[in-house]
Amino acid sequence: MQIDQNLFATLYLLGFNLLGGDLLSGEIAEIKGDMTIKVVHPPGEELKFVVELPGKKQMTFSVDRYQIDSLAERWQ
């Protein structure tokens, strides 16, 4: 799995902890708090946000890497 260095930089700017890109799960970054938000990119699939809620519930959102870049630009 090849992750663009600019995407890593953007995720870091947004406060994500970089995980190094597990090839099986595709987990590349996360933020932990009352809930955990992970950025995952499984092989052959699109980039996703996975929100882990209390009670072992999850919400998954597909996201384009340019949406992440746009969010970072507005946040600066």
C-alpha positions in Angstrom: 0.0 0.0 0.0 1.5 3.3 -1.1 0.2 6.4 0.9 1.1 9.8 -0.4 3.4 11.7 1.9 1.2 14.8 1.5 -1.7 12.9 2.9 0.4 11.8 5.9 1.4 15.5 6.5 -2.3 16.6 6.2 -3.5 14.0 8.7 -0.7 15.0 11.1 -1.8 18.6 10.8 -5.3 17.6 11.7 -4.1 15.9 14.9 -4.1 12.3 13.8 -1.4 9.9 15.2 0.2 8.1 12.2 0.2 4.3 12.5 2.5 3.3 9.7 0.0 1.6 7.4 -0.8 -2.0 8.5 -1.2 -3.8 5.2 -4.0 -6.1 6.3 -6.3 -3.7 8.1 -5.2 -0.6 6.1 -5.1 1.5 9.3 -2.9 4.5 8.6 -3.9 7.1 11.3 -6.2 7.6 14.3 -7.4 10.1 16.9 -8.4 8.8 20.3 -10.8 10.5 22.8 -14.3 9.7 23.9 -14.5 8.0 20.5 -11.8 6.8 18.1 -11.5 8.1 14.5 -9.3 6.0 12.2 -8.3 6.6 8.7 -8.1 3.3 6.8 -7.1 2.4 3.3 -7.5 -1.4 2.8 -5.8 -2.8 -0.3 -8.0 -2.3 -3.3 -10.5 -0.2 -1.5 -11.2 3.5 -1.1 -10.0 5.7 1.7 -12.4 5.7 4.7 -13.0 7.3 8.1 -14.0 4.7 10.7 -15.6 6.2 13.8 -15.6 3.8 16.8 -18.3 4.8 19.3 -18.8 3.5 22.9 -20.6 0.1 23.0 -18.5 -1.3 20.1 -20.5 0.5 17.5 -18.9 1.9 14.3 -19.8 4.3 11.5 -17.8 4.2 8.3 -17.5 7.1 5.8 -15.8 6.9 2.4 -13.7 9.9 1.8 -11.6 11.3 -1.1 -8.1 12.3 -0.1 -8.8 15.8 -1.5 -11.7 16.2 1.0 -9.1 15.7 3.7 -6.8 18.3 2.1 -9.7 20.7 1.8 -10.6 20.3 5.5 -7.0 21.0 6.5 -6.9 24.1 4.4 -10.1 25.5 6.1 -8.7 24.5 9.6 -5.4 26.5 9.2 
